[in-house]
Amino acid sequence: MASMAAILSKTPFLSQPLTKPSPTSDLPFAAVSFPSKSLRRRNGSIRAGLIVPDGGKLVELIVEEPKRREKKHEAAELPRVELTTIDLQWMHVLSEGWASPLGGFMRESEFLQTLHFNSLRLDDGSVVNMSVPIVLAIDDEQKARIGESKRVALFDSDGNPVAILSDIEIYKHPKEERIARTWGTTAPGLPYVDEAITNAGNWLIGGDLEVLEPVKYNDGLDRFRLSPAELRKELEKRNADAVFAFQLRNPVHNGHALLMTDTRRRLLEMGYKNPILLLHPLGGFTKADDVPLDWRMKQHEKVLEDGVLDPETTVVSIFPSPMHYAGPTEVQWHAKARINAGANFYIVGRDPAGMGHPVEKRDLYDADHGKKVLSMAPGLERLNILPFRVAAYDKTQGKMAFFDPSRPQDFLFISGTKMRTLAKNNENPPDGFMCPGGWKVLVDYYESLTPAGNGRLPEVVPV
């Protein structure tokens, strides 16, 4: 079978702005508005360049190779701020331009606009979407050490300098306001809050970021962490004419695949010649009961190897962002970041970025609010939103199919919880729910959590 690296290296993908589809189209678009100057037609066919990044230019904050040694010497002389794992993930996001046009950790004006407007107003008066704060917290002791300095050095947990933050601004960290505005609740038990906010410092520090070298994790997956610039370069090279992005943090079952392949079919019917799927699993912080990234990537590889998704029209790349589980607020961030990578279609499903209420037995967010918010969100007007059609297991066909409300008794809905329970118990789902190779990876993951004979957990097999 082809390796994932080989699949990635030969996969074509590109994106373009679109005009509004005709009223007769059955593709469920919600927000379509593009500048006509981006669209060019030749011999009646649709041709276009890549969708322009937010702010007009992709921000890249990594120091050029010849200057890195000098910058590291500078960093050694500056007050130090040590980054947590999540801080480092956000630095990675910023460094590659996923949050363009943001040029560093947020200063107070950017933080407040994000919290209260889910957007940033640029100097020219235009608005770009920005729905989650990308901030760096420090404590009283760190603030005192910084003193009057206008520059600080950022260090990783191993004591290595990784970045310089310049023209800094230090301001209060309003934790309750941040949590309430981002999640819509201050209920205890929010995973990201517990991990990254509750015990964080009472101050935030923002400024212009210079990252000393590209972020690497040395986990066997760095080859899949394509930056927006790398994705755009490959998009242009492969000359595809539409890119539709699918955000996920779970294994891919055949219902997901049906949604993705059906989207491509509909784009072809609209007249596109080479629409390409960007399968873009989230690679940063996730809550404890989610399947870890390395196992998800193994599962995605099997989905491609088994032909559930076409390797020739699918790109798998890791999105480095941490996960908030902030529902309609966070889904805007997921969509906005994919614009900067070149995607002009975004697939959104039921309760995107949602989770169960941490205290009560119910969903934290209304299941339909995410897709509705995306269709109205400021700064996302250029993006085509593709709401999910509901897929379920059709017992009459023995496969995943779009739900037919005229015969509900024929359909079986297999929730993520049910899927995980079956895998944990080494039970098989109905034939046609997930490809056998992908299901085996999921079963193997849960078996790896079972203590070995000596009472210790087995070591994870490298990807």
FIMIPA-854849 format. One line per 10 residues: for each residue x, y, z of N, C-alpha, C. Coordinates in steps of 0.05 Angstrom, whole numbers, plus 5000, padded with zeros to 4 digits. Example, Ala and Ser with C-alpha at 12.3 -4.5 7.8 and 13.67 -1.06 7.14 Angstrom:
residues 2
5264 4886 5156 5246 4910 5156 5264 4934 5156  5257 4955 5142 5273 4979 5143 5258 5001 5157
***
This chain:
residues 463
5017 4976 5000 5000 5000 5000 5017 5025 5000  5008 5046 4988 5023 5071 4987 5024 5083 5015  5047 5095 5022 5049 5108 5048 5035 5135 5047  5030 5146 5071 5016 5172 5071 5034 5193 5059  5060 5191 5063 5079 5211 5052 5077 5211 5021  5076 5186 5010 5074 5184 4981 5048 5195 4971  5026 5189 4985 5000 5200 4978 5000 5230 4978  5012 5241 4999 5013 5270 5001 5029 5283 4978  5052 5270 4972 5070 5282 4952 5058 5283 4924  5039 5265 4918 5028 5265 4890 5000 5276 4889
4989 5285 4911 4961 5294 4911 4958 5322 4901  4942 5327 4881 4937 5354 4871 4917 5369 4887  4922 5394 4892 4901 5410 4905 4905 5440 4900  4883 5455 4897 4884 5483 4892 4857 5495 4899  4855 5521 4902 4831 5534 4910 4826 5559 4894  4801 5569 4893 4795 5594 4879 4769 5606 4890  4767 5633 4888 4742 5646 4894 4721 5638 4873  4695 5640 4881 4673 5632 4864 4653 5654 4861  4638 5653 4840 4614 5669 4839 4591 5654 4852  4570 5668 4858 4547 5655 4872 4535 5634 4854
4529 5610 4865 4517 5589 4849 4489 5596 4840  4480 5584 4819 4453 5590 4808 4432 5580 4827  4408 5592 4827 4386 5584 4845 4378 5555 4840  4384 5543 4817 4376 5516 4812 4395 5496 4823  4419 5505 4833 4438 5486 4844 4427 5475 4870  4431 5448 4874 4422 5436 4899 4444 5434 4920  4467 5447 4915 4488 5448 4934 4481 5467 4956  4482 5459 4982 4472 5476 5003 4492 5498 5012  4497 5517 4995 4514 5540 5003 4499 5559 5021  4514 5572 5039 4502 5591 5057 4513 5619 5055
4540 5621 5050 4552 5648 5049 4570 5649 5025  4563 5664 5004 4578 5665 4980 4581 5694 4971  4604 5705 4972 4608 5733 4962 4637 5737 4957  4645 5741 4932 4673 5744 4925 4676 5768 4907  4699 5781 4908 4705 5804 4890 4707 5793 4861  4694 5806 4842 4694 5796 4815 4721 5797 4802  4739 5814 4812 4765 5816 4800 4782 5790 4804  4774 5774 4823 4788 5749 4828 4781 5728 4808  4759 5731 4794 4748 5711 4776 4755 5718 4747  4765 5698 4733 4772 5702 4705 4760 5679 4689
4749 5684 4666 4738 5662 4650 4753 5661 4623  4758 5638 4614 4771 5634 4588 4757 5611 4574  4747 5616 4550 4733 5596 4534 4710 5584 4550  4697 5601 4566 4673 5592 4581 4679 5576 4606  4704 5570 4612 4711 5554 4635 4717 5572 4659  4715 5561 4683 4721 5577 4707 4751 5575 4713  4763 5599 4716 4791 5600 4723 4794 5621 4744  4812 5616 4763 4816 5637 4784 4842 5631 4798  4852 5651 4812 4875 5648 4830 4866 5639 4857  4885 5634 4874 4878 5627 4902 4863 5649 4916
4846 5641 4934 4832 5661 4951 4854 5677 4966  4850 5703 4968 4870 5720 4981 4870 5716 5011  4893 5714 5024 4893 5711 5053 4880 5735 5067  4871 5732 5091 4860 5754 5107 4881 5776 5109  4872 5801 5104 4891 5823 5105 4906 5828 5080  4902 5810 5060 4915 5813 5034 4942 5800 5030  4954 5792 5053 4981 5780 5051 4984 5759 5073  4996 5737 5066 5001 5716 5086 5024 5725 5105  5018 5725 5130 5038 5733 5150 5056 5709 5157  5082 5712 5154 5101 5691 5162 5121 5704 5181
5124 5692 5205 5138 5705 5227 5164 5690 5235  5174 5673 5217 5198 5658 5222 5223 5673 5212  5242 5675 5229 5267 5690 5223 5282 5675 5200  5292 5691 5181 5307 5679 5159 5332 5666 5169  5340 5645 5155 5363 5628 5164 5388 5644 5170  5397 5663 5154 5422 5677 5160 5421 5693 5186  5398 5700 5196 5396 5717 5220 5390 5701 5245  5387 5675 5243 5378 5660 5266 5399 5659 5289  5424 5656 5282 5444 5655 5303 5445 5681 5318  5445 5703 5304 5445 5730 5316 5421 5734 5334
5397 5725 5326 5373 5728 5341 5374 5711 5367  5386 5687 5365 5389 5670 5389 5407 5683 5409  5428 5697 5400 5445 5711 5419 5430 5734 5432  5414 5748 5416 5397 5769 5427 5378 5758 5449  5366 5735 5443 5347 5724 5461 5359 5717 5488  5385 5709 5487 5398 5701 5512 5402 5725 5531  5400 5749 5521 5405 5773 5538 5379 5786 5547  5356 5775 5539 5330 5787 5545 5316 5773 5569  5298 5787 5582 5281 5774 5602 5267 5750 5590  5264 5728 5606 5253 5703 5595 5224 5699 5603
5209 5687 5584 5182 5677 5589 5182 5648 5579  5176 5629 5597 5175 5601 5590 5147 5594 5580  5146 5580 5557 5121 5573 5545 5111 5546 5554  5085 5543 5557 5073 5517 5561 5070 5503 5534  5062 5478 5535 5057 5463 5510 5037 5477 5492  5015 5487 5505 4994 5500 5489 5004 5527 5479  5020 5542 5495 5032 5567 5486 5048 5562 5460  5064 5540 5461 5081 5534 5438 5064 5527 5414  5042 5514 5418 5024 5508 5395 5013 5534 5383  5005 5553 5400 4995 5579 5390 5018 5594 5376
5042 5592 5386 5065 5605 5373 5068 5593 5345  5066 5567 5343 5067 5554 5317 5046 5565 5298  5021 5566 5308 4999 5577 5292 5005 5605 5281  5015 5622 5299 5021 5650 5291 5044 5651 5272  5065 5634 5276 5089 5636 5260 5085 5630 5231  5065 5613 5225 5061 5604 5197 5039 5620 5183  5025 5637 5198 5005 5654 5185 4977 5643 5185  4971 5623 5201 4944 5613 5203 4925 5635 5213  4935 5653 5230 4919 5674 5241 4923 5701 5227  4934 5700 5203 4938 5725 5187 4913 5742 5188
4916 5768 5192 4941 5784 5191 4953 5789 5219  4946 5773 5239 4958 5776 5266 4988 5772 5265  5003 5791 5277 5032 5790 5276 5045 5782 5301  5030 5771 5320 5041 5763 5346 5019 5757 5366  5027 5751 5390 5007 5748 5411 4992 5774 5415  4966 5772 5420 4949 5796 5420 4956 5816 5441  4956 5842 5432 4955 5864 5451 4926 5868 5460  4922 5886 5479 4895 5888 5492 4874 5896 5472  4879 5914 5453 4858 5922 5434 4849 5899 5417  4868 5882 5408 4862 5859 5392 4847 5838 5409
4855 5835 5434 4842 5816 5452 4812 5824 5456  4807 5849 5461 4780 5858 5466 4762 5857 5441  4774 5864 5418 4758 5861 5394 4751 5832 5389  4769 5814 5394 4764 5785 5390 4742 5776 5409  4744 5783 5434 4724 5775 5454 4696 5785 5448  4695 5810 5440 4668 5823 5439 4657 5825 5411  4674 5823 5390 4664 5826 5363 4670 5802 5345  4686 5783 5355 4695 5760 5339 4708 5768 5314  4721 5792 5314 4734 5802 5289 4754 5823 5297  4771 5830 5277 4790 5852 5280 4786 5872 5258
4786 5898 5265 4785 5918 5245 4813 5927 5238  4820 5926 5212 4847 5933 5203 4849 5963 5199  4874 5972 5194 4879 6001 5190 4864 6013 5167  4859 5997 5146 4844 6007 5123 4814 6006 5127  4805 5998 5151 4776 5998 5156 4763 5971 5151  4777 5953 5137 4765 5927 5131 4765 5909 5156  4749 5889 5156 4745 5871 5179 4753 5842 5171  4768 5829 5189 4774 5801 5185 4764 5786 5210  4756 5762 5206 4746 5746 5228 4768 5737 5247  4763 5738 5272 4782 5728 5293 4765 5723 5318
4758 5698 5323 4738 5692 5343 4749 5681 5369  4774 5671 5369 4786 5661 5394 4811 5677 5401  4815 5684 5426 4839 5699 5434 4864 5682 5430  4885 5694 5419 4911 5681 5417 4930 5698 5434  4932 5690 5459 4945 5706 5480 4966 5690 5495  4983 5705 5509 5004 5692 5525 5002 5703 5553  4998 5685 5572 4995 5693 5600 5022 5692 5615  5025 5711 5633 5049 5711 5651 5039 5717 5679  5055 5709 5699 5048 5714 5727 5062 5738 5738  5056 5745 5763 5067 5769 5776 5098 5768 5776
5109 5745 5781 5138 5743 5783 5151 5749 5755  5139 5737 5734 5150 5742 5708 5147 5771 5700  5124 5783 5707 5120 5812 5701 5141 5829 5715  5147 5822 5739 5167 5838 5754 5195 5835 5741  5201 5811 5732 5227 5807 5719 5230 5822 5693  5208 5825 5678 5208 5839 5653 5213 5869 5658  5201 5879 5679 5205 5907 5686 5198 5927 5664  5217 5944 5657 5212 5964 5636 5221 5955 5608  5230 5931 5606 5240 5921 5580 5217 5921 5560  5223 5928 5535 5203 5927 5514 5205 5902 5497
5224 5884 5505 5227 5859 5490 5231 5837 5510  5221 5813 5503 5226 5789 5519 5232 5766 5500  5246 5746 5512 5252 5721 5497 5233 5699 5507  5223 5684 5488 5205 5661 5495 5222 5636 5493  5220 5619 5514 5235 5594 5516 5216 5571 5518  5224 5548 5507 5208 5524 5511 5214 5510 5537  5201 5489 5544 5203 5476 5570 5231 5463 5574  5246 5459 5552 5273 5448 5554 5294 5470 5557  5286 5495 5559 5304 5517 5562 5317 5528 5537  5304 5522 5514 5315 5531 5488 5300 5557 5480
5315 5577 5471 5301 5601 5461 5287 5595 5435  5261 5603 5433 5246 5596 5409 5235 5621 5395  5234 5644 5409 5223 5668 5396 5230 5693 5412  5226 5716 5399 5229 5742 5412 5203 5757 5408  5193 5769 5429 5169 5785 5428 5177 5814 5433  5171 5832 5414 5181 5859 5414 5158 5879 5416  5165 5904 5425 5145 5925 5428 5121 5915 5445  5128 5904 5468 5108 5889 5483 5089 5907 5498  5066 5895 5503 5045 5908 5520 5036 5887 5540  5036 5895 5566 5027 5877 5587 5001 5888 5598
4981 5872 5601 4954 5881 5610 4941 5859 5626  4921 5865 5641 4908 5846 5659 4895 5823 5643  4895 5800 5655 4883 5776 5643 4855 5772 5656  4834 5782 5643 4807 5780 5655 4795 5752 5650  4803 5733 5666 4797 5705 5661 4767 5700 5659  4751 5710 5678 4723 5705 5678 4710 5716 5653  4717 5740 5645 4706 5753 5621 4714 5736 5596  4739 5728 5595 4749 5712 5573 4734 5686 5570  4730 5673 5592 4716 5647 5592 4687 5650 5584  4674 5670 5596 4646 5674 5591 4641 5682 5562
4658 5699 5551 4654 5708 5524 4661 5687 5503  4680 5670 5509 4689 5650 5490 4671 5625 5490  4663 5616 5514 4648 5592 5516 4618 5596 5522  4611 5620 5530 4583 5625 5536 4574 5614 5563  4593 5605 5579 4588 5594 5605 4614 5595 5621  4611 5596 5647 4634 5593 5665 4632 5568 5682  4616 5549 5672 4613 5524 5687 4640 5510 5690  4645 5497 5712 4670 5482 5716 4671 5458 5697  4696 5451 5690 4700 5427 5675 4704 5431 5645  4708 5456 5636 4714 5460 5608 4743 5452 5603
4749 5434 5585 4776 5422 5583 4798 5443 5578  4794 5461 5559 4815 5480 5552 4819 5500 5576  4797 5507 5588 4799 5526 5611 4815 5513 5633  4809 5488 5640 4824 5475 5661 4853 5472 5654  4859 5467 5629 4886 5462 5620 4903 5488 5617  4890 5510 5607 4906 5533 5598 4899 5559 5610  4877 5561 5625 4868 5588 5635 4867 5589 5665  4854 5570 5678 4849 5572 5707 4874 5578 5723  4895 5563 5717 4920 5566 5733 4941 5583 5719  4933 5596 5697 4951 5614 5683 4955 5640 5698
4975 5656 5690 4981 5681 5703 4959 5701 5700  4960 5722 5717 4939 5742 5718 4945 5765 5699  4965 5762 5682 4972 5783 5662 4975 5770 5635  4970 5786 5614 4974 5778 5587 4995 5796 5574  5012 5784 5558 5033 5799 5544 5031 5795 5514  5029 5818 5500 5026 5817 5471 5049 5832 5458  5053 5827 5433 5074 5841 5418 5079 5829 5391  5100 5840 5378 5108 5830 5351 5126 5806 5355  5119 5784 5340 5132 5758 5345 5153 5753 5323  5176 5744 5331 5197 5733 5314 5204 5705 5323
5197 5685 5307 5202 5657 5315 5229 5649 5303  5246 5638 5320 5274 5635 5313 5279 5613 5292  5262 5593 5291 5264 5573 5270 5237 5558 5269  5232 5544 5246 5206 5531 5244 5202 5511 5267  5177 5510 5276 5170 5493 5298 5169 5464 5289  5183 5446 5303 5183 5418 5297 5176 5402 5323  5163 5380 5320 5154 5364 5343 5170 5338 5345  5183 5330 5323 5200 5306 5323 5184 5281 5333  5159 5279 5323 5141 5257 5331 5135 5239 5308  5149 5242 5286 5143 5225 5262 5122 5237 5245
5110 5260 5253 5088 5271 5238 5094 5298 5226  5118 5308 5230 5125 5335 5220 5121 5338 5190  5125 5316 5175 5122 5318 5146 5094 5324 5138  5075 5320 5155 5047 5326 5149 5038 5354 5158  5056 5368 5172 5048 5394 5182 5056 5415 5161  5040 5417 5140 5045 5436 5119 5035 5464 5128  5051 5484 5125 5044 5511 5131 5025 5522 5110  5010 5544 5115 4994 5556 5094 5009 5562 5068  5034 5571 5071 5050 5578 5048 5057 5552 5032  5063 5531 5046 5069 5505 5033 5044 5494 5019
5021 5496 5032 4997 5487 5020 4991 5504 4994  4994 5530 4996 4988 5547 4973 5007 5541 4950  5032 5537 4957 5052 5530 4936 5044 5505 4921  5036 5485 4936 5027 5460 4923 5001 5463 4908  4983 5480 4919 4958 5486 4905 4963 5497 4878  4981 5517 4877 4987 5529 4851 5001 5510 4832  5018 5493 4843 5033 5474 4827 5014 5453 4815  4994 5445 4830 4976 5424 4821 4952 5434 4804  4947 5460 4805 4928 5473 4788 4900 5462 4791  4891 5456 4815 4863 5449 4820 4847 5475 4819
4821 5472 4817 4805 5497 4814 4785 5501 4836  4786 5485 4857 4770 5489 4882 4781 5472 4904  4781 5482 4928 4789 5466 4951 4768 5468 4972  4759 5445 4982 4739 5444 5004 4752 5431 5028  4752 5445 5051 4765 5437 5075 4746 5423 5094  4756 5402 5106 4741 5387 5126 4757 5386 5152  4747 5399 5173 4760 5400 5199 4751 5376 5215  4770 5362 5227 4761 5339 5244 4782 5334 5266  4772 5322 5287 4789 5313 5309 4783 5284 5317  4768 5270 5299 4759 5243 5304 4767 5225 5281
4766 5199 5285 4770 5180 5262 4749 5185 5241  4756 5178 5216 4738 5182 5193 4722 5156 5189  4696 5158 5191 4679 5135 5184 4667 5140 5156  4653 5120 5146 4643 5122 5118 4621 5143 5115  4608 5151 5136 4589 5174 5135 4604 5200 5129  4627 5204 5142 4643 5227 5136 4652 5226 5106  4661 5203 5098 4671 5200 5071 4649 5205 5051  4624 5196 5057 4602 5202 5039 4598 5232 5035  4599 5246 5058 4595 5275 5056 4617 5288 5039  4641 5279 5042 4663 5291 5027 4662 5284 4997
4657 5259 4991 4656 5251 4963 4631 5263 4949  4609 5266 4964 4586 5278 4952 4590 5308 4947  4605 5321 4964 4612 5349 4960 4628 5352 4934  4647 5335 4930 4663 5336 4905 4646 5332 4881  4627 5312 4882 4609 5307 4860 4593 5332 4853  4583 5346 4873 4567 5369 4868 4583 5392 4856  4608 5395 4865 4625 5415 4854 4631 5409 4824  4635 5384 4818 4639 5377 4790 4614 5384 4773  4591 5379 4785 4566 5386 4771 4563 5416 4766  4576 5432 4784 4575 5461 4780 4593 5470 4758
4612 5453 4750 4630 5461 4728 4659 5461 4735  4665 5455 4760 4694 5453 4768 4706 5428 4757  4731 5430 4749 4744 5407 4736 4761 5391 4756  4771 5403 4777 4789 5389 4795 4786 5398 4824  4763 5395 4835 4759 5403 4864 4774 5383 4882  4788 5393 4901 4805 5376 4918 4797 5379 4947  4797 5357 4961 4790 5356 4990 4816 5361 5006  4814 5380 5025 4835 5384 5045 4825 5371 5071  4834 5347 5076 4827 5333 5100 4846 5342 5122  4836 5357 5141 4854 5374 5158 4850 5369 5187
4860 5346 5197 4856 5340 5226 4870 5359 5244  4857 5366 5266 4868 5384 5286 4891 5370 5301  4914 5384 5304 4937 5372 5315 4946 5382 5342  4932 5403 5353 4940 5413 5379 4926 5400 5402  4924 5414 5424 4911 5403 5448 4883 5393 5442  4877 5369 5452 4850 5358 5452 4845 5346 5480  4819 5343 5486 4812 5333 5513 4820 5303 5516  4821 5294 5540 4833 5268 5547 4820 5245 5533  4793 5246 5528 4780 5223 5517 4779 5223 5486  4791 5243 5473 4793 5242 5444 4816 5224 5436
4814 5212 5412 4835 5195 5402 4859 5212 5395  4883 5205 5405 4907 5221 5401 4914 5224 5371  4929 5245 5365 4935 5252 5337 4949 5229 5323  4969 5216 5335 4984 5196 5321 4966 5172 5312  4947 5165 5329 4929 5143 5322 4909 5152 5301  4900 5177 5303 4882 5188 5282 4895 5188 5255  4921 5196 5254 4935 5197 5229 4938 5169 5217  4943 5148 5234 4944 5121 5224 4917 5113 5212  4896 5121 5226 4869 5114 5216 4863 5127 5190  4870 5153 5187 4866 5167 5162 4881 5154 5139
4905 5145 5146 4921 5131 5125 4907 5107 5114  4895 5091 5132 4881 5067 5124 4856 5075 5107  4843 5097 5114 4820 5105 5098 4828 5111 5069  4852 5123 5066 4862 5128 5039 4871 5102 5025  4885 5086 5040 4895 5061 5029 4873 5042 5020  4851 5042 5035 4828 5025 5028 4810 5037 5007  4817 5061 4998 4802 5073 4976 4775 5086 4983  4771 5089 5010 4746 5102 5018 4746 5132 5009  4769 5144 5011 4774 5170 4999 4796 5167 4977  4793 5182 4956 4811 5179 4933 4837 5194 4939
4860 5180 4941 4886 5193 4946 4893 5214 4925  4883 5212 4901 4890 5230 4880 4876 5257 4883  4854 5257 4898 4838 5282 4901 4835 5290 4930  4852 5279 4947 4851 5285 4976 4879 5292 4986  4881 5313 5002 4905 5321 5015 4901 5318 5045  4918 5304 5059 4917 5302 5088 4940 5318 5099  4934 5338 5116 4954 5355 5128 4944 5362 5156  4963 5366 5175 4956 5371 5203 4953 5401 5208  4931 5409 5220 4926 5436 5229 4936 5439 5257  4955 5457 5263 4969 5456 5289 4954 5469 5312
4930 5479 5308 4916 5493 5329 4908 5476 5353  4909 5486 5377 4895 5473 5400 4865 5475 5397  4851 5458 5411 4822 5456 5409 4809 5469 5434  4790 5487 5430 4776 5500 5452 4750 5485 5460  4737 5472 5441 4710 5461 5445 4691 5484 5452  4692 5505 5436 4677 5530 5442 4655 5534 5421  4646 5512 5408 4623 5513 5391 4622 5534 5369  4600 5549 5367 4597 5569 5346 4619 5591 5346  4631 5596 5369 4652 5615 5370 4677 5604 5357  4684 5579 5364 4709 5568 5354 4707 5560 5325
4684 5551 5316 4682 5542 5288 4689 5565 5269  4685 5590 5277 4693 5612 5260 4724 5612 5257  4738 5607 5278 4767 5605 5277 4776 5583 5258  4763 5560 5260 4770 5537 5243 4766 5544 5214  4745 5559 5208 4739 5566 5180 4759 5588 5170  4763 5608 5187 4781 5631 5179 4809 5621 5173  4819 5602 5190 4847 5593 5186 4850 5579 5159  4829 5565 5150 4830 5551 5124 4830 5570 5101  4819 5594 5104 4821 5614 5082 4851 5620 5078  4865 5624 5100 4894 5631 5098 4910 5608 5085
4900 5584 5086 4913 5561 5074 4905 5558 5044  4886 5574 5035 4878 5573 5007 4851 5560 5001  4837 5550 5022 4811 5537 5017 4789 5558 5014  4771 5553 4995 4749 5572 4992 4722 5559 4996  4722 5533 5005 4698 5520 5014 4704 5508 5041  4684 5509 5059 4688 5497 5085 4663 5481 5092  4667 5455 5099 4646 5437 5106 4640 5439 5136  4615 5444 5143 4608 5446 5171 4585 5427 5177  4587 5414 5200 4567 5394 5207 4552 5401 5232  4540 5381 5244 4523 5384 5268 4542 5390 5292
4535 5411 5307 4549 5418 5331 4579 5420 5328  4588 5435 5308 4617 5437 5303 4632 5449 5327  4654 5437 5334 4671 5445 5357 4656 5444 5384  4634 5429 5384 4618 5427 5409 4626 5404 5427  4613 5403 5449 4618 5381 5469 4594 5380 5487  4592 5359 5503 4572 5357 5523 4576 5378 5545  4554 5387 5557 4556 5406 5579 4573 5393 5601  4592 5408 5613 4610 5395 5632 4596 5388 5659  4572 5398 5664 4559 5393 5689 4532 5379 5684  4517 5389 5665 4490 5378 5659 4490 5358 5637
4471 5341 5636 4469 5320 5615 4455 5331 5590  4469 5347 5575 4459 5358 5550 4482 5369 5534  4477 5376 5509 4498 5389 5493 4502 5417 5503  4527 5426 5502 4533 5453 5511 4521 5474 5492  4521 5468 5466 4511 5487 5446 4489 5475 5429  4472 5492 5419 4451 5483 5400 4465 5472 5375  4456 5448 5367 4470 5433 5345 4471 5449 5319  4451 5466 5314 4450 5480 5289 4463 5508 5289  4471 5518 5312 4481 5545 5314 4507 5549 5299  4524 5529 5299 4550 5532 5286 4548 5539 5256
4531 5523 5242 4529 5529 5213 4514 5555 5208  4495 5562 5226 4481 5587 5222 4500 5611 5227  4517 5609 5248 4536 5630 5254 4555 5634 5231  4565 5612 5219 4584 5614 5197 4573 5629 5174  4547 5626 5169 4535 5639 5146 4532 5669 5150  4535 5679 5175 4532 5707 5181 4557 5720 5192  4577 5705 5198 4600 5715 5213 4615 5738 5198  4621 5760 5212 4637 5781 5200 4664 5771 5192  4673 5779 5168 4699 5771 5158 4701 5745 5144  4679 5730 5143 4678 5704 5129 4661 5705 5104
4654 5729 5095 4636 5732 5072 4648 5719 5047  4674 5717 5045 4687 5706 5021 4687 5676 5020  4679 5663 5042 4681 5634 5044 4654 5621 5038  4655 5600 5022 4631 5584 5016 4627 5564 5039  4604 5565 5052 4598 5547 5074 4581 5524 5064  4590 5499 5069 4576 5475 5060 4565 5460 5084  4540 5464 5091 4528 5449 5113 4526 5419 5107  4531 5403 5128 4528 5374 5125 4500 5367 5116  4498 5346 5100 4473 5331 5098 4475 5308 5118  4454 5301 5131 4454 5281 5152 4459 5254 5140
4480 5240 5150 4486 5213 5141 4482 5194 5164  4472 5170 5158 4468 5149 5178 4471 5122 5165  4470 5101 5181 4474 5074 5170 4447 5064 5160  4445 5059 5134 4421 5049 5121 4421 5019 5123  4404 5008 5140 4403 4979 5144 4394 4964 5119  4378 4977 5102 4369 4963 5077 4391 4961 5056  4411 4979 5057 4432 4978 5038 4458 4967 5049  4460 4966 5076 4484 4957 5089 4507 4976 5086  4501 5002 5086 4523 5022 5083 4513 5049 5094  4532 5067 5097 4525 5094 5105 4512 5109 5081
4490 5123 5086 4475 5137 5065 4462 5162 5077  4454 5180 5059 4440 5203 5069 4412 5196 5080  4406 5207 5103 4382 5200 5117 4357 5207 5100  4339 5188 5099 4313 5192 5085 4291 5194 5105  4280 5218 5110 4260 5220 5132 4234 5205 5126  4230 5196 5101 4206 5181 5094 4207 5152 5104  4231 5143 5112 4233 5116 5122 4253 5115 5146  4248 5129 5167 4267 5132 5189 4274 5105 5202  4255 5086 5200 4260 5060 5213 4283 5044 5201  4291 5052 5177 4312 5038 5163 4340 5048 5170
4342 5069 5186 4368 5081 5191 4377 5077 5220  4402 5074 5223 4415 5071 5250 4435 5093 5253  4432 5108 5275 4451 5130 5281 4471 5119 5301  4497 5119 5292 4518 5109 5310 4534 5133 5319  4530 5141 5344 4543 5164 5355 4573 5159 5359  4588 5181 5364 4616 5178 5370 4620 5162 5396  4602 5166 5415 4604 5150 5440 4600 5121 5435  4580 5114 5418 4574 5086 5411 4598 5074 5396  4609 5090 5378 4632 5080 5362 4655 5073 5381  4661 5092 5399 4684 5087 5418 4678 5063 5436
4653 5060 5444 4646 5037 5462 4651 5010 5447  4642 5009 5422 4646 4985 5406 4676 4979 5403  4692 5000 5397 4721 4996 5394 4734 4987 5420  4726 4999 5442 4737 4992 5468 4732 4963 5474  4708 4953 5467 4700 4926 5472 4709 4906 5451  4724 4916 5431 4733 4900 5409 4710 4887 5394  4688 4902 5392 4665 4892 5377 4665 4907 5349  4654 4893 5330 4653 4905 5303 4627 4921 5299  4629 4943 5285 4605 4958 5278 4592 4944 5254  4569 4953 5245 4557 4941 5221 4575 4944 5197
4575 4923 5180 4591 4925 5156 4584 4950 5140  4604 4964 5131 4599 4988 5116 4600 5014 5132  4604 5011 5159 4605 5035 5175 4633 5049 5173  4654 5033 5174 4681 5043 5172 4697 5021 5157  4717 5030 5142 4734 5010 5128 4748 4992 5148  4752 4967 5142 4764 4948 5161 4791 4957 5172  4808 4967 5154 4834 4976 5163 4833 4999 5183  4815 5018 5178 4811 5040 5196 4800 5032 5223  4781 5013 5222 4770 5003 5247 4790 4988 5264  4808 4973 5251 4828 4959 5266 4847 4978 5281
4853 5000 5268 4870 5020 5281 4856 5031 5307  4830 5036 5305 4816 5045 5328 4815 5025 5350  4810 4999 5343 4811 4978 5363 4838 4975 5376  4859 4977 5359 4886 4975 5369 4893 4997 5389  4882 5021 5383 4887 5043 5401 4876 5037 5429  4851 5029 5430 4839 5023 5456 4852 4999 5470  4861 4980 5454 4876 4958 5467 4902 4968 5479  4914 4988 5466 4940 4999 5477 4936 5012 5504  4912 5019 5511 4907 5031 5537 4903 5011 5559  4901 4986 5552 4898 4965 5572 4925 4958 5584
4928 4958 5611 4953 4952 5623 4964 4925 5615  4990 4924 5610 5003 4898 5604 5005 4881 5629  5016 4857 5626 5018 4839 5649 5032 4850 5673  5051 4869 5669 5065 4880 5692 5051 4904 5704  5027 4910 5694 5011 4932 5705 5017 4958 5692  5037 4959 5674 5043 4984 5661 5030 4986 5633  5025 5010 5624 5013 5013 5597 5034 5006 5576  5025 4993 5555 5044 4987 5533 5054 5014 5520  5078 5013 5509 5089 5036 5496 5075 5040 5469  5071 5066 5462 5058 5072 5437 5077 5065 5414
5066 5052 5394 5082 5046 5370 5086 5071 5353  5111 5079 5346 5115 5104 5330 5100 5102 5304  5091 5126 5294 5078 5128 5268 5098 5125 5246
***
